[in-house]
């Protein structure tokens, strides 16, 4: 049997990291995201700051939309429905697990 994919959308992030470096996410949200990152069938859709990728270092799949607005949400949806191919390059350098992207 084929394993179903689960898409976890991460929205409404703060512009700045804050004391905990969690961009406004609370302890329970961070714990949920880290637990979900261990699962192979989870795809994260981070819409907002790309600097929060440290929470997803164990994730197998990560989509980053640099903005969180109606347009980027519609594009993300279209990508997940295979209507568009994800492409582009973030204007920042990030560490994702052991790989620099």
N, C-alpha and C positions, 0 to 999 in steps of 0.2 A: 504494500500500500504506500502511496505517495504521501509524504509529510506536507501538511499545509504550511504556507508561509504566514507569518504574523508581522504586520507592519506597525511599529510603535512610533507615533508622531511626537516630536518634542517641540513645543511651541512656547511663545510668550517668555522667552529668555530675557534676562536683563542685559543691557549693553555692557556692563562692567562685571567683573568676576565676583566681587564681594570678598569678605573675609575667608569664606570657606572654598573659594574658587569654583563655585557651583552655579554661577550666573542666575541666582534667584531660586534655584530648585531647593526644596527642603530635604531633610535627612531621609524621609520615607521615599521621596521621588528618586533620590540618588541610589538608595538601596535597591529599589525596584529595577532601575535601569542597569545597574551592575549585575543583578541576578539574571535579568533577561539577556544580557550580553553573552552569558555563558551558553545560551541555547543556540543551536545551529540553524534553526528555522526562523530566527528573528531578524528583520531588516529594520534599521533605525532610519527615520527621516527627521533630521535635525534642521529646523527652519529658524534661522536667526544667526547667532554668532557661531562661527566654526571653531572657536577656541575651546569649546566644551568637549572636544573629541577625546580628551583624556579619560572621560567616563566610559568610553566605548572601546577601549584598547583590546578587549577580548572578542569584540563583535566580528562576525564574518562578513556582514554587509552594512554599509553606511552610505546614506544619501545626505548630502549637505546642500541646503539652499541658503545662500548667504543672507537672504532677507526673509522675513516672515510677514507676508501680506497675501491678499487674495490671489494675485497673479502667480506668485511662487507656489502657493498651495495648489492651484489648478495645474501648473506645470508638473509638480511632483506627482499628482494623481495621474496625469497623462503618461508619465514615465512608468509608473507602476502598472498601468493598464497596457503597456507595450505600444502605446500610440506614438511615443517619441523615444529616441535614444538619448540617454544621459550623456552629456559631453560638457566640456568647458574646463576651466582651470580656476581655482580659487586664487584671489590676489594676495594670499598669505601662505606662509610655510607652517606646516603642522607636523607633530609627531603622532603617528597612529600606531600604537603598539610599538614594535621594534622598527617600523618603517617610517621614514620621513616622506611626507607627501606635500 
